[in-house]
Amino acid sequence: MTSAADKLPALARCAHRIRRYALRMGEVQGQGYIGQALGWADVLAVAYGHALNLQPQNPQWEGRDRFLLSHGHYAIAHYAALIEAGVIPQDELETYGSDDSRLPMSGMATYTPGMEISGGSLGQGLIIGVGMALGLKQKQNPAFVYNSMSDGELDEGSTWEAAMSAAHHQLDNLICLVDINNQQADGPSSKVLGFEPLADKWAAFGWHVQRIDGNDLAAVLAAFETARHLKEAKPRVILLNTLMGKGVPFLETRDKNHFIRVDPPEWQQALAILDQNAPEGAAA
Amino acid sequence: MNTVAEKKPRLTTSAMIASIAGEGQRVKAAPFGKALVELAANRPDIVGMTADLAKYTDLHLFAQAYPERFYQMGMAEQLLMGAAGGMAKEGLIPFATTYAVFGTRRAYDFIHQVIAEENLNVKMCLALPGLTTGYGPSHQATEDIAMMRGIPGLTIVDPCDALDIEQAVPQMAAHNGPVYMRLLRGNVPLVLDEYDYSFELGKAKRLVDGDEVLIISSGFMTMRALEVAKALQADNIGVAVLHCPTIKPLDEVTILAEVLRKPRLLVVAENHSVVGGLGEAVASCLLQNGVAPARFRLAGLPDAYLDAGALPTLHDRYGISSEALSMRIKGWLG
């Protein structure tokens, strides 16, 4: 019998490839939210490499787990995960952000297979997730709804409308993933609009709360397992502290802001550094 | 604007959700709630959702009939609209209710981005349209059509009476895409059964004919227009009424044909601001098609924050009572 932990080497390779795909898309465009993509890659690896119940060739399969990208600007990371999952062909990443591409800069449901919602107007994902989770229960469909969101979205009142509602309706099929990289458009999230003590807030709203290092694959895997298998009739939130630029030291240490500047030669340098530290057998 | 109000005794503001029916007028109780209950009997995909206003939108009847398909979302309009979108993504057909002011103003981005951008099957039935409450601008949705017309692919219905509402509900459910209905609730006047008329989504229909004036109207202003047509008969003024309950998409073919049929004073009567409503939609349609009526006047609410007070007083003050509308039209005829 294999335990979930046995999957860790494979998930490390999956996370590596997600980072590579994202960097290649960034290079195509000469820009992109690469800091967030590198920081969120481990979470996406566990989601798409382990937790989500999907049929890659049939993205609208009724039984699938729904993964909502509320922070639409993370699309570069999500496309990378969808390539890794086999939903989007790898060669399509060359079109990222180009005219007539299925991969626009901000995620849109009507453009991309596997993109469940049009995020980007921040603070909408969790509310849509409440509706989908209620709808799944109405249909007696056992699938999960995952909402992926940023810490900046904690500023939006709609997030907390959804949080109250999910607990009120005992939505144990709803899992919220919050990326706490402490960066938003005007600076550190804690300076823009302080959100701590965050775990206490979600707990007070009636949620099952876990707070972990979002770049520790083993911890992320364990948290997903707990969230899925919990028997309490509560929605679940995983608060994930992440490091923007994770895996590329010169980006990890660059002056942090919402949009990390990357000079043209640096895309290849970043790929080279990633590959030097690649887990065994990780070639994309 | 006119002197009708000044001649009448001073009234007191009635309950927020007072019926707009005149004294002794025929009414039907809760036509929306009853029609939805009837429709949902054979449509398990229909769900009801509200933001703490089930009783005040007649959705409580649905909640009583189908408690397992009724969702109380609390006084949270963004949640109401966004979650309704989520429900629709799962193949259900949510009828979402609150007041029009809250549903449109507070939840606009959720209607725009979650519901309409994906052409989701959410049916928004929002009460207290225009000037149907005396509680002042906090509750008077006088610019809702202007806001909602700006959303691509959104169908907008402004029913006149109980018959319109009963017939609109199943057609809204059958329509593939989002619909906004300006909901009349409680004891709703019954008027259109006296005419050779049935509601058809997307269609404008002539109810009466006349040679001097053409009123194009929606919502309960069609009821007022019919009253005006009768009243002006005494003065040998012929008034035609074209009822246009679907504001978007506009039935341009019927409107153009009706305006071209006879040269008349054209009055667009609507329970909405003159900015961005049916009047401007009709004007744009006529101009773009090179069709000019003999004269053109807007009989809508002023571009202003309206007063609080008793509805009859306010309808007189802002020119949308039968008496005030008759006087305005006579004035325009000179």
Boltz contact constraints between the chains, C-beta under 6 A:
constraints:
  - contact:
      token1: [A, 109]
      token2: [B, 118]
      max_distance: 6.0
  - contact:
      token1: [A, 118]
      token2: [B, 117]
      max_distance: 6.0
  - contact:
      token1: [A, 121]
      token2: [B, 109]
      max_distance: 6.0
  - contact:
      token1: [A, 121]
      token2: [B, 113]
      max_distance: 6.0
  - contact:
      token1: [A, 124]
      token2: [B, 82]
      max_distance: 6.0
  - contact:
      token1: [A, 124]
      token2: [B, 114]
      max_distance: 6.0
  - contact:
      token1: [A, 127]
      token2: [B, 79]
      max_distance: 6.0
  - contact:
      token1: [A, 127]
      token2: [B, 82]
      max_distance: 6.0
  - contact:
      token1: [A, 127]
      token2: [B, 83]
      max_distance: 6.0
  - contact:
      token1: [A, 128]
      token2: [B, 82]
      max_distance: 6.0
  - contact:
      token1: [A, 128]
      token2: [B, 85]
      max_distance: 6.0
  - contact:
      token1: [A, 128]
      token2: [B, 86]
      max_distance: 6.0
  - contact:
      token1: [A, 128]
      token2: [B, 114]
      max_distance: 6.0
  - contact:
      token1: [A, 130]
      token2: [B, 83]
      max_distance: 6.0
  - contact:
      token1: [A, 131]
      token2: [B, 83]
      max_distance: 6.0
  - contact:
      token1: [A, 131]
      token2: [B, 86]
      max_distance: 6.0
  - contact:
      token1: [A, 131]
      token2: [B, 87]
      max_distance: 6.0
  - contact:
      token1: [A, 132]
      token2: [B, 86]
      max_distance: 6.0
  - contact:
      token1: [A, 132]
      token2: [B, 89]
      max_distance: 6.0
  - contact:
      token1: [A, 132]
      token2: [B, 90]
      max_distance: 6.0
  - contact:
      token1: [A, 135]
      token2: [B, 87]
      max_distance: 6.0
  - contact:
      token1: [A, 135]
      token2: [B, 90]
      max_distance: 6.0
  - contact:
      token1: [A, 135]
      token2: [B, 92]
      max_distance: 6.0
  - contact:
      token1: [A, 158]
      token2: [B, 78]
      max_distance: 6.0
  - contact:
      token1: [A, 161]
      token2: [B, 76]
      max_distance: 6.0
  - contact:
      token1: [A, 161]
      token2: [B, 78]
      max_distance: 6.0
  - contact:
      token1: [A, 161]
      token2: [B, 79]
      max_distance: 6.0
  - contact:
      token1: [A, 165]
      token2: [B, 79]
      max_distance: 6.0
